[in-house]
Amino acid sequence: MKINLLEPRALCLLLISTLTVMSNATIAPALPGLANEFSGTPSADFLVKMLLPIPALFVVIFAPILGWTADKFGRRNQIIIATIVFAIAGAAGAQLQEIEAIIISRAILGICVAGLMTAITALIADYFSGPKRSQFMGLQQAFSNVGGILFIVTAGYLASISARLPFYIYAIAILLIPLVFLSIRDTEPTKQPSDSQQDDINTHWKLPLIGCSLLLFCHLIVFYILPTQIPFFMADIGIADPSKSGLAIGMGTLTAAITGVFFGKLVAKIQSYGVALIGFIAMSIGMLVLSQANSFGLVILGCGLMGVCMGLVMPNFMVKGMELVPINKRGLASGVLTSSIFIGQFVSPFITSTLIAKLGYSDFYLLAGAFTLALALIGTATLKKQSNLSTNLNIGN
């Protein structure tokens, strides 16, 4: 039961999914150059740093709203509009002359990412069910991570020429519009045995959705240590070469992509709660390794284990969060899950920086490892209970 990656709609959804990782990472290599360019502007250093988190903030705000619009007005139209505006707003940063104007364009970019992620997740739930849905969510995670690697490497090269050139990478999105027109359709999804057939007033789906959202939120707080704290940690232990911190972050992204490919097979063998247990334990061990790390090799190992968790936990809780949701609420549910992810990204630097300042890196990583171990137990219990609930509801139907 394999997904044909050459099937137009599957390929389209996977390629569109790579756009969602572009919102933050793509201009990261350009930040020093932009800070230099706007050095004469009041509060320039702060404003330039805000270019990275601003899209995530607007994803948080608009994802539930655009999840509702995806249910109300259709997923296809939302993807088309969001992709076109994404390309324009993203590339606009190359030409806008004021830093405030670039920040506004980044906010619009975040709204587009919210529109894309909610519609894509809802379509995946519409088009696929059971093992195929799990398999596709894993492939989506893999494509997103591979796309992230390609975009950040390309952006680094372009930023060495001009700080404005990486913004043009966003314009690539416009090339996907013809594929969306040809392959994506809003279809009345067939109700599957694994899908909820509950009436709208039934609240069985709400608590599992909230549980999955909270676990995703907690997971992202810990995982976002990778891009936000690892470079500073490496400098603290005497590894000052920026290229090595890039390799460490890249290792986490690479292992996330690899494990995402195998996610569907793992779910079929050990169930979703088994996958959650393995994923969070991998992260916990990764934190333990980093707490003792004094060499580049140990940092690479710790970051790789963090990526294993990302590749398993993200698709796992996205799939389970959508599992019991009524068909006409899938867009809204995907908006809630998307918001939880980006809230975690947004607050992670504030929480982790505060704890590191108080505890130091070693003790902080030990605390993060213990927290992740607790997530392993809570996540496993939550998903096991949800699987039992799903089974009971299907028997009742």
Kinemage of the C-alpha trace (Angstrom):
@kinemage 1
@onewidth
@group {chain A} dominant
@subgroup {mainchain}
@vectorlist {calphas} color= white
{ca met a 1} P 0.000 0.000 0.000
{ca lys a 2} L 2.467 2.628 -1.243
{ca ile a 3} L 1.799 6.218 -2.292
{ca asn a 4} L 2.736 7.029 -5.865
{ca leu a 5} L 4.907 10.138 -5.592
{ca leu a 6} L 4.406 10.835 -9.297
{ca glu a 7} L 0.655 11.128 -8.829
{ca pro a 8} L 0.027 14.838 -9.559
{ca arg a 9} L -1.987 15.667 -6.448
{ca ala a 10} L 0.431 13.848 -4.118
{ca leu a 11} L 3.455 15.513 -5.718
{ca cys a 12} L 1.738 18.903 -5.598
{ca leu a 13} L 0.915 18.657 -1.896
{ca leu a 14} L 4.462 17.568 -1.062
{ca leu a 15} L 6.033 20.399 -3.068
{ca ile a 16} L 3.673 22.992 -1.610
{ca ser a 17} L 4.578 21.673 1.845
{ca thr a 18} L 8.212 22.699 1.297
{ca leu a 19} L 7.088 26.334 1.112
{ca thr a 20} L 5.975 26.311 4.731
{ca val a 21} L 9.562 25.890 5.995
{ca met a 22} L 10.770 28.835 3.903
{ca ser a 23} L 9.060 31.488 6.011
{ca asn a 24} L 11.737 31.596 8.723
{ca ala a 25} L 14.897 29.871 7.574
{ca thr a 26} L 15.396 31.324 4.117
{ca ile a 27} L 16.548 34.809 5.121
{ca ala a 28} L 18.510 33.760 8.218
{ca pro a 29} L 21.906 33.967 6.430
{ca ala a 30} L 21.004 37.480 5.227
{ca leu a 31} L 20.399 38.952 8.700
{ca pro a 32} L 23.960 40.226 9.329
{ca gly a 33} L 23.979 41.957 5.934
{ca leu a 34} L 20.545 43.481 6.550
{ca ala a 35} L 21.640 44.691 9.993
{ca asn a 36} L 24.580 46.421 8.349
{ca glu a 37} L 22.399 47.922 5.604
{ca phe a 38} L 19.914 49.393 8.086
{ca ser a 39} L 22.482 50.313 10.734
{ca gly a 40} L 21.472 53.977 10.519
{ca thr a 41} L 17.834 53.186 11.365
{ca pro a 42} L 16.743 53.565 15.012
{ca ser a 43} L 16.395 50.159 16.719
{ca ala a 44} L 17.698 48.528 13.522
{ca asp a 45} L 19.284 45.572 15.334
{ca phe a 46} L 16.002 44.674 17.051
{ca leu a 47} L 13.905 45.199 13.906
{ca val a 48} L 16.176 43.036 11.763
{ca lys a 49} L 16.052 40.228 14.343
{ca met a 50} L 12.253 40.453 14.305
{ca leu a 51} L 12.219 39.495 10.614
{ca leu a 52} L 12.560 35.808 11.594
{ca pro a 53} L 9.810 35.361 14.240
{ca ile a 54} L 7.231 37.723 12.699
{ca pro a 55} L 5.865 35.117 10.205
{ca ala a 56} L 5.458 32.553 13.016
{ca leu a 57} L 3.515 35.057 15.117
{ca phe a 58} L 1.070 35.693 12.289
{ca val a 59} L 0.701 31.969 11.619
{ca val a 60} L -0.370 31.583 15.247
{ca ile a 61} L -2.941 34.368 14.935
{ca phe a 62} L -4.409 33.432 11.558
{ca ala a 63} L -4.166 29.601 11.385
{ca pro a 64} L -7.487 28.919 13.194
{ca ile a 65} L -9.236 31.585 11.084
{ca leu a 66} L -7.854 30.255 7.815
{ca gly a 67} L -8.608 26.702 8.915
{ca trp a 68} L -12.245 27.773 9.185
{ca thr a 69} L -12.147 29.458 5.758
{ca ala a 70} L -10.662 26.279 4.249
{ca asp a 71} L -13.718 24.395 5.523
{ca lys a 72} L -16.135 27.111 4.451
{ca phe a 73} L -14.835 28.177 1.040
{ca gly a 74} L -12.653 25.308 -0.132
{ca arg a 75} L -9.049 24.177 0.197
{ca arg a 76} L -8.059 24.591 -3.475
{ca asn a 77} L -8.874 28.291 -3.781
{ca gln a 78} L -7.119 29.019 -0.509
{ca ile a 79} L -3.946 27.255 -1.665
{ca ile a 80} L -3.934 29.146 -4.969
{ca ile a 81} L -4.439 32.573 -3.389
{ca ala a 82} L -1.998 31.886 -0.525
{ca thr a 83} L 0.714 30.631 -2.908
{ca ile a 84} L 0.471 33.664 -5.198
{ca val a 85} L 0.563 36.157 -2.315
{ca phe a 86} L 3.335 34.109 -0.643
{ca ala a 87} L 5.555 34.548 -3.715
{ca ile a 88} L 4.859 38.289 -3.993
{ca ala a 89} L 5.160 39.113 -0.286
{ca gly a 90} L 8.274 36.990 0.143
{ca ala a 91} L 10.141 38.402 -2.838
{ca ala a 92} L 9.084 41.972 -1.970
{ca gly a 93} L 11.780 42.082 0.703
{ca ala a 94} L 14.382 42.285 -2.047
{ca gln a 95} L 13.013 45.641 -3.233
{ca leu a 96} L 11.425 47.351 -0.224
{ca gln a 97} L 13.528 50.233 1.065
{ca glu a 98} L 12.300 50.555 4.637
{ca ile a 99} L 12.818 47.913 7.326
{ca glu a 100} L 9.264 48.528 8.586
{ca ala a 101} L 7.903 47.717 5.124
{ca ile a 102} L 9.884 44.473 5.040
{ca ile a 103} L 8.432 43.525 8.436
{ca ile a 104} L 4.914 44.089 7.060
{ca ser a 105} L 5.716 41.882 4.054
{ca arg a 106} L 6.951 39.187 6.446
{ca ala a 107} L 3.697 39.406 8.396
{ca ile a 108} L 1.742 38.872 5.165
{ca leu a 109} L 4.039 35.935 4.404
{ca gly a 110} L 3.099 34.387 7.762
{ca ile a 111} L -0.615 34.721 6.968
{ca cys a 112} L 0.020 32.895 3.679
{ca val a 113} L 1.882 30.096 5.483
{ca ala a 114} L -1.107 29.718 7.804
{ca gly a 115} L -3.403 29.452 4.793
{ca leu a 116} L -1.191 26.877 3.114
{ca met a 117} L -0.596 24.661 6.140
{ca thr a 118} L -4.237 24.484 7.185
{ca ala a 119} L -5.516 23.751 3.673
{ca ile a 120} L -2.788 21.193 2.939
{ca thr a 121} L -3.345 19.283 6.186
{ca ala a 122} L -7.101 19.234 5.583
{ca leu a 123} L -6.597 17.958 2.018
{ca ile a 124} L -4.287 15.189 3.202
{ca ala a 125} L -7.048 14.070 5.590
{ca asp a 126} L -9.562 14.317 2.706
{ca tyr a 127} L -7.494 12.374 0.170
{ca phe a 128} L -5.951 9.681 2.377
{ca ser a 129} L -7.083 7.484 5.256
{ca gly a 130} L -5.616 4.883 7.590
{ca pro a 131} L -2.043 3.748 6.841
{ca lys a 132} L -1.840 5.876 3.686
{ca arg a 133} L -2.553 9.025 5.676
{ca ser a 134} L 0.241 8.191 8.122
{ca gln a 135} L 2.598 7.386 5.276
{ca phe a 136} L 1.832 10.650 3.514
{ca met a 137} L 2.242 12.740 6.674
{ca gly a 138} L 5.683 11.173 7.121
{ca leu a 139} L 6.612 11.963 3.524
{ca gln a 140} L 5.379 15.525 4.010
{ca gln a 141} L 7.704 15.882 6.995
{ca ala a 142} L 10.590 14.483 4.949
{ca phe a 143} L 9.952 16.808 1.985
{ca ser a 144} L 9.685 19.817 4.290
{ca asn a 145} L 13.036 19.047 5.906
{ca val a 146} L 14.828 18.354 2.619
{ca gly a 147} L 13.358 21.574 1.247
{ca gly a 148} L 14.622 23.404 4.321
{ca ile a 149} L 18.159 22.132 3.710
{ca leu a 150} L 18.112 23.160 0.038
{ca phe a 151} L 16.657 26.599 0.731
{ca ile a 152} L 19.048 27.451 3.564
{ca val a 153} L 22.100 26.345 1.573
{ca thr a 154} L 20.972 28.362 -1.454
{ca ala a 155} L 20.177 31.354 0.745
{ca gly a 156} L 23.634 31.199 2.310
{ca tyr a 157} L 25.253 31.332 -1.109
{ca leu a 158} L 23.054 34.217 -2.288
{ca ala a 159} L 23.551 36.146 0.952
{ca ser a 160} L 27.304 36.073 0.360
{ca ile a 161} L 26.621 38.082 -2.823
{ca ser a 162} L 23.903 40.393 -1.488
{ca ala a 163} L 21.724 40.416 1.625
{ca arg a 164} L 18.680 41.098 -0.570
{ca leu a 165} L 19.052 38.136 -2.943
{ca pro a 166} L 17.682 35.398 -0.587
{ca phe a 167} L 14.272 37.096 -0.665
{ca tyr a 168} L 13.925 36.122 -4.337
{ca ile a 169} L 13.864 32.436 -3.334
{ca tyr a 170} L 10.251 32.953 -2.234
{ca ala a 171} L 9.293 33.712 -5.841
{ca ile a 172} L 9.849 30.013 -6.660
{ca ala a 173} L 6.381 29.417 -5.202
{ca ile a 174} L 4.745 30.921 -8.286
{ca leu a 175} L 6.031 27.989 -10.373
{ca leu a 176} L 3.748 25.638 -8.422
{ca ile a 177} L 0.528 27.446 -9.358
{ca pro a 178} L -0.005 25.526 -12.656
{ca leu a 179} L 0.428 22.218 -10.814
{ca val a 180} L -2.160 23.285 -8.218
{ca phe a 181} L -4.624 24.230 -10.974
{ca leu a 182} L -4.159 20.885 -12.734
{ca ser a 183} L -4.034 18.476 -9.788
{ca ile a 184} L -5.836 19.805 -6.703
{ca arg a 185} L -9.598 19.444 -6.439
{ca asp a 186} L -11.992 19.987 -3.559
{ca thr a 187} L -13.668 16.608 -3.450
{ca glu a 188} L -16.321 15.296 -1.104
{ca pro a 189} L -14.114 12.918 0.903
{ca thr a 190} L -15.303 9.360 1.274
{ca lys a 191} L -15.956 8.423 4.861
{ca gln a 192} L -13.560 5.737 5.913
{ca pro a 193} L -13.842 3.314 8.828
{ca ser a 194} L -10.938 5.122 10.481
{ca asp a 195} L -12.591 8.538 10.157
{ca ser a 196} L -15.028 10.046 12.587
{ca gln a 197} L -18.668 9.852 11.594
{ca gln a 198} L -19.881 11.774 14.594
{ca asp a 199} L -22.473 14.492 14.600
{ca asp a 200} L -21.156 18.026 15.053
{ca ile a 201} L -22.495 18.187 18.600
{ca asn a 202} L -20.422 15.164 19.587
{ca thr a 203} L -17.395 16.377 21.539
{ca his a 204} L -15.330 13.164 21.457
{ca trp a 205} L -12.898 14.722 18.959
{ca lys a 206} L -12.225 17.946 20.868
{ca leu a 207} L -10.241 16.633 23.833
{ca pro a 208} L -7.945 14.417 21.688
{ca leu a 209} L -7.322 17.416 19.390
{ca ile a 210} L -6.444 19.615 22.368
{ca gly a 211} L -4.179 16.895 23.776
{ca cys a 212} L -2.286 16.477 20.502
{ca ser a 213} L -1.972 20.267 20.150
{ca leu a 214} L -0.512 20.651 23.648
{ca leu a 215} L 2.000 17.852 23.048
{ca leu a 216} L 3.061 19.409 19.726
{ca phe a 217} L 3.462 22.753 21.496
{ca cys a 218} L 5.689 21.218 24.190
{ca his a 219} L 7.683 19.277 21.603
{ca leu a 220} L 8.421 22.408 19.553
{ca ile a 221} L 9.610 24.306 22.631
{ca val a 222} L 12.319 21.665 23.114
{ca phe a 223} L 13.090 21.005 19.441
{ca tyr a 224} L 13.547 24.683 18.633
{ca ile a 225} L 16.643 24.596 20.825
{ca leu a 226} L 18.300 23.272 17.658
{ca pro a 227} L 18.255 26.457 15.537
{ca thr a 228} L 18.092 29.007 18.373
{ca gln a 229} L 20.526 27.761 21.037
{ca ile a 230} L 22.907 25.207 19.504
{ca pro a 231} L 25.135 27.816 17.747
{ca phe a 232} L 25.602 29.684 21.055
{ca phe a 233} L 26.160 26.432 22.952
{ca met a 234} L 28.846 25.359 20.480
{ca ala a 235} L 30.612 28.697 20.850
{ca asp a 236} L 30.419 28.268 24.639
{ca ile a 237} L 32.261 24.928 24.492
{ca gly a 238} L 34.895 26.310 22.125
{ca ile a 239} L 33.475 25.408 18.695
{ca ala a 240} L 33.321 28.877 17.164
{ca asp a 241} L 33.276 27.938 13.464
{ca pro a 242} L 29.827 28.978 12.104
{ca ser a 243} L 30.014 26.301 9.410
{ca lys a 244} L 30.116 23.606 12.107
{ca ser a 245} L 27.010 24.957 13.810
{ca gly a 246} L 25.353 24.881 10.387
{ca leu a 247} L 26.364 21.231 10.011
{ca ala a 248} L 24.958 20.406 13.451
{ca ile a 249} L 21.610 22.020 12.643
{ca gly a 250} L 21.680 20.334 9.243
{ca met a 251} L 22.198 16.939 10.902
{ca gly a 252} L 18.996 17.433 12.891
{ca thr a 253} L 17.123 18.355 9.728
{ca leu a 254} L 18.571 15.394 7.833
{ca thr a 255} L 17.655 12.796 10.456
{ca ala a 256} L 14.163 14.301 10.676
{ca ala a 257} L 13.780 13.831 6.920
{ca ile a 258} L 15.039 10.236 7.019
{ca thr a 259} L 12.835 9.161 9.935
{ca gly a 260} L 9.846 10.900 8.313
{ca val a 261} L 10.147 8.531 5.342
{ca phe a 262} L 9.847 5.512 7.648
{ca phe a 263} L 7.125 6.974 9.868
{ca gly a 264} L 4.237 5.209 8.112
{ca lys a 265} L 5.880 1.787 8.407
{ca leu a 266} L 6.655 2.328 12.079
{ca val a 267} L 3.047 3.269 12.860
{ca ala a 268} L 1.852 0.100 11.128
{ca lys a 269} L 4.177 -2.023 13.289
{ca ile a 270} L 4.159 -0.418 16.727
{ca gln a 271} L 1.099 1.889 16.650
{ca ser a 272} L 1.103 5.642 17.124
{ca tyr a 273} L 1.767 5.462 20.878
{ca gly a 274} L 4.837 3.314 20.270
{ca val a 275} L 6.138 5.868 17.772
{ca ala a 276} L 5.553 8.679 20.286
{ca leu a 277} L 7.472 6.764 22.936
{ca ile a 278} L 10.459 6.148 20.652
{ca gly a 279} L 10.465 9.719 19.347
{ca phe a 280} L 10.422 11.438 22.725
{ca ile a 281} L 12.955 9.018 24.217
{ca ala a 282} L 15.295 9.804 21.303
{ca met a 283} L 14.973 13.499 22.157
{ca ser a 284} L 15.574 12.809 25.840
{ca ile a 285} L 18.751 10.857 25.062
{ca gly a 286} L 19.793 13.671 22.727
{ca met a 287} L 19.466 16.156 25.594
{ca leu a 288} L 21.545 13.869 27.824
{ca val a 289} L 24.269 13.679 25.157
{ca leu a 290} L 24.308 17.474 24.765
{ca ser a 291} L 24.542 17.946 28.538
{ca gln a 292} L 27.865 16.089 28.428
{ca ala a 293} L 29.037 17.296 25.022
{ca asn a 294} L 32.527 18.759 24.809
{ca ser a 295} L 33.292 17.850 21.207
{ca phe a 296} L 31.811 18.389 17.764
{ca gly a 297} L 31.055 14.668 17.423
{ca leu a 298} L 28.857 14.597 20.528
{ca val a 299} L 27.018 17.745 19.418
{ca ile a 300} L 26.307 16.133 16.040
{ca leu a 301} L 25.010 13.001 17.792
{ca gly a 302} L 22.743 15.003 20.095
{ca cys a 303} L 21.342 17.081 17.226
{ca gly a 304} L 20.775 13.955 15.147
{ca leu a 305} L 18.710 12.401 17.956
{ca met a 306} L 16.660 15.605 18.191
{ca gly a 307} L 15.913 15.248 14.476
{ca val a 308} L 14.758 11.653 14.963
{ca cys a 309} L 12.168 12.940 17.416
{ca met a 310} L 11.029 15.671 15.022
{ca gly a 311} L 10.629 13.242 12.126
{ca leu a 312} L 8.428 10.931 14.202
{ca val a 313} L 6.529 13.185 16.602
{ca met a 314} L 5.376 15.910 14.194
{ca pro a 315} L 3.529 13.667 11.688
{ca asn a 316} L 2.373 11.368 14.508
{ca phe a 317} L 0.439 14.016 16.411
{ca met a 318} L -0.783 15.703 13.232
{ca val a 319} L -2.309 12.393 12.090
{ca lys a 320} L -3.808 11.591 15.482
{ca gly a 321} L -5.050 15.131 15.965
{ca met a 322} L -7.062 14.855 12.738
{ca glu a 323} L -8.207 11.257 13.246
{ca leu a 324} L -11.469 11.776 15.129
{ca val a 325} L -12.348 15.185 13.671
{ca pro a 326} L -15.613 15.405 11.680
{ca ile a 327} L -15.047 15.936 7.968
{ca asn a 328} L -16.445 19.463 7.966
{ca lys a 329} L -14.139 20.506 10.835
{ca arg a 330} L -10.827 19.314 9.396
{ca gly a 331} L -9.690 22.760 8.272
{ca leu a 332} L -10.393 24.219 11.703
{ca ala a 333} L -8.589 21.315 13.389
{ca ser a 334} L -5.551 21.733 11.149
{ca gly a 335} L -5.553 25.426 12.090
{ca val a 336} L -5.464 24.571 15.796
{ca leu a 337} L -2.612 22.092 15.298
{ca thr a 338} L -0.686 24.556 13.116
{ca ser a 339} L -1.063 27.316 15.716
{ca ser a 340} L 0.258 25.036 18.459
{ca ile a 341} L 3.383 24.317 16.389
{ca phe a 342} L 4.168 27.958 15.729
{ca ile a 343} L 3.342 29.098 19.273
{ca gly a 344} L 5.955 26.573 20.417
{ca gln a 345} L 8.468 27.985 17.939
{ca phe a 346} L 7.731 31.548 18.960
{ca val a 347} L 8.001 31.129 22.742
{ca ser a 348} L 10.877 28.622 22.708
{ca pro a 349} L 13.739 31.185 22.541
{ca phe a 350} L 12.276 33.189 25.428
{ca ile a 351} L 11.775 30.154 27.687
{ca thr a 352} L 15.038 28.390 26.860
{ca ser a 353} L 17.199 31.539 27.029
{ca thr a 354} L 15.825 32.356 30.481
{ca leu a 355} L 16.489 28.830 31.766
{ca ile a 356} L 19.983 28.712 30.253
{ca ala a 357} L 20.850 32.032 31.910
{ca lys a 358} L 19.830 30.594 35.305
{ca leu a 359} L 21.045 27.000 35.000
{ca gly a 360} L 23.838 26.981 32.459
{ca tyr a 361} L 23.841 24.744 29.384
{ca ser a 362} L 24.601 21.385 31.014
{ca asp a 363} L 21.911 21.547 33.696
{ca phe a 364} L 19.458 23.043 31.214
{ca tyr a 365} L 19.880 20.079 28.854
{ca leu a 366} L 19.385 17.665 31.760
{ca leu a 367} L 16.163 19.471 32.682
{ca ala a 368} L 15.018 19.413 29.037
{ca gly a 369} L 15.790 15.686 28.897
{ca ala a 370} L 13.696 15.013 31.989
{ca phe a 371} L 10.868 17.135 30.567
{ca thr a 372} L 10.985 15.226 27.278
{ca leu a 373} L 10.932 11.910 29.151
{ca ala a 374} L 7.754 13.095 30.873
{ca leu a 375} L 6.344 13.955 27.430
{ca ala a 376} L 7.140 10.387 26.341
{ca leu a 377} L 4.997 8.956 29.136
{ca ile a 378} L 2.170 11.497 28.735
{ca gly a 379} L 2.170 11.222 24.939
{ca thr a 380} L 2.117 7.426 25.004
{ca ala a 381} L -0.765 7.339 27.496
{ca thr a 382} L -2.708 9.989 25.547
{ca leu a 383} L -2.399 8.217 22.196
{ca lys a 384} L -3.167 4.792 23.661
{ca lys a 385} L -6.350 6.190 25.174
{ca gln a 386} L -7.221 7.870 21.879
{ca ser a 387} L -6.671 4.629 19.949
{ca asn a 388} L -9.060 2.850 22.311
{ca leu a 389} L -11.611 5.631 21.867
{ca ser a 390} L -11.295 5.449 18.085
{ca thr a 391} L -11.791 1.684 18.168
{ca asn a 392} L -14.886 1.997 20.354
{ca leu a 393} L -16.407 4.678 18.141
{ca asn a 394} L -15.812 2.632 15.011
{ca ile a 395} L -17.442 -0.391 16.639
{ca gly a 396} L -20.369 1.824 17.585
{ca asn a 397} L -20.689 3.055 14.039
